[in-house]
Each structure stands twice: as structure tokens, then as C-alpha cells.
Amino acid sequence: MKNAQKTLFTTAFIYLVIGMLSGVFYREVTKFKEFPVDNATQLSTLHTHLLVLGFIVPLVVLALDKLYTLAGSKQFTWFFYLYNIGLVITLVMMTVRGWLQVLAGSPLEQTPELSKGMDAGISGMAGIGHILLAVSLVLLMVRLGARINTVQAQTKQVNA
């Protein structure tokens, strides 16, 4: 991946903007639909998920890349793409389920009346997104562990 730090920064910035817009979207759509303020939905958690997983995580990875030079390997490239694909799938499914909850007027604890196939499809796709996120984070940790070992070995050689 060329210029990983700029790519991570741009990714974080895009998710920040989308995260802020999702908060406004939730507020406006629930106001328009006269949805009870106390009722949480998947749509109400979208804002936080976008900011933490989309904005904060890439910034943390950017800092780790600065410290340990994580980019420049296939593991890091796979991490980056799998993470973003998994995150987008997860966020889209959260949006779909949340939108359906708002339309049905049902809170987070109650699933709106969906067909079993629709409910299973949403859950299955969200599960795929979560699996991709998990695999990508394992790849990141493997790469980070290898780089930490390399840096420590180089430090020992210099100090010896």
C-alpha cells in the first residue's frame, strides 16, 4: 500500500464525516417519524460505531504505523481492505435494521416484524462483516507482533 499513513488519515476523516452525518440523520429521521426519544435502535448506535471503529481505529493504526512501520507488507494491506469491507458491511446492516426498527416504531429490544428470511439475511450479512473485522484485526496483531519483535531485536543489537 502506497503512502499508508495518508490513506489511514483519509479513511479516518471520511468515517468522521459519515459518523457525524449519521448522528444528524438519526436525530432527524426519528423526529420526523415521531419515534420515542427513549427507544434505542440499531440506528441510534450507528453514530458511535462509525466514530470509534471508523475514525478512532484508523488513527490508532496510523500512530502504530509511525512507531513500528506496519505498512509495506501483505498482512497490512489485507488488514486494511478486510477491515474496511467488514466495517462497511456491518454498518450497512446496522443502518438497514435500524431503519426498519424506526419504521416499525419498535425499540432495540424488540425486533420489528420481519420475515424469517429477511431477519436471517440481515443477521447473516452483519455476521460476515463481523467475521471480516475479526480476521483483519488478527492480521493487524500478527503484523504488529512481528514488527515489535524486529524492533526489539534491532534495539538489542545496537545496545550490545
N, C-alpha and C positions, 0 to 999 in steps of 0.2 A: 504494500500500500504506500503510495507516494504521499509525502507530507502528512503523516498520520495525525500530528498534533493540530494542524489546521482543520483536518477532516473531523476530528473529535470536537473541536471548538464549534465548528459549523453545525455539526449534529446536535450538540447541546443547545445551541442558540435556536435552532429550528424547533426542537422539542419544548424549549422555554416558551416560545411564541404560541405554539399549539396548546401547551398546557394552560397558559393564561386565557387563551380564547375558549378553551373547553370550560373553564370556570364561568366565564360570561355566558356561554351557551347554556350551561346547566341552569344558571340563575334565570335567564330569560325564558327558556322553554318551560320551566316549572311555574314561573309566574304566569305565562300565557295559558298554560293548561290548568292553572289554579290547583297545582299539586301541593298537598300539605307540606309545610316547611320542615316539620319534624321527621318526615318519612325519608329515610336514606334509600338510595337506589345505586345500582352499578354506575349510573351516570354521575352521581354525586362523588364517587371515588375516583373518577377518571382524571380530574384535575391534579390530585395528589400523585397518582400513579405516573402521570406524564412528567410532573416536575421531579419526582425522585428518580424514577427509572430512566427517563429520557434526558433530563437535564443534569442532575447531580452525578449519576453514574459515569457518563462520558467525561465530566470534569475530573472526577477522581481518577479515571483511567488515563486521562491526559497528564495529570500530575505523576502518576506511576510511570508512564512512558518517559517523562522527563527525567525521572530518577533512575530508571532501570533499562531504558531503551527497549521497550517491549515490541515496538513495531519492527517491520522488516522480516517477519517470519510468517510462514503459512498459518501457524497456530493463531497468531494475532489477527491476520486477515480473516480467517474462518470465524474467530470470535466476533469480530466487528460485524460481519454480514449476518451471521446467525443471530446475534443479539438483536440487531435492528429488525430483521424479519420476524423473529419471535415476539418482539415488543409490539410491532405494528399489528400482527395478528391478534395478540392479546388485547390491545387497546381497541381495535375494531370490534371484537366480540363483546368487550365491556360496553362499548357505545351501543351496539345493537341490543343487548339485553337491557341496558339502562333505558334506552329509548322505548322499548316495549313495556318496561315497568312504568314509566311515566305515562305512556298512552293508556295503559290499563288502570292507572291510579293505584297500583299496589306497591307497598314498601319492599325493601330489600329482603325481609324475612319471608315474604310471600311471592312465589313465582307467578307471573301473570299466566293466564290460561293460554298455553301454547300447546300445539300438538306434540306428542311424544317425540316425533321425528325432528321437529324444529328445536325443541328443547335439547335433545341429544346432539343435534348438529352444532348448536351454539356452544354447548359444553365441550364437545369433541374438538372443535376448532380452537377454542380457548386452551384446551389441554395441549394441543400441538404447539401453540405459541409458548406455553409454559415449558414444555419439553425443550424447545429450541433455546429458550432463555437459559435453562439449566445446563444444557450441553455447552453453550457458549461461555458460561461462567466457569465451567470446569476447564475449558480450553484456556481461558484467561489465567486461572490459578496455576495451571501446569506451566504456562509460559512465564508467569511471574516467579514461580518457584525456581525454575531453571535459571532465570536471569539473576535472582538473588544469590543462588549458589555460585554462579560465574563471577559476580561482583565480589563476593566474599573471598573466593579463591584468588582473584587478582589482587585484592587488598592484602591478603596474607603474603603473597609473593613480593609485593612492594615493601611491606614492613619487615620481611625476613632478611 
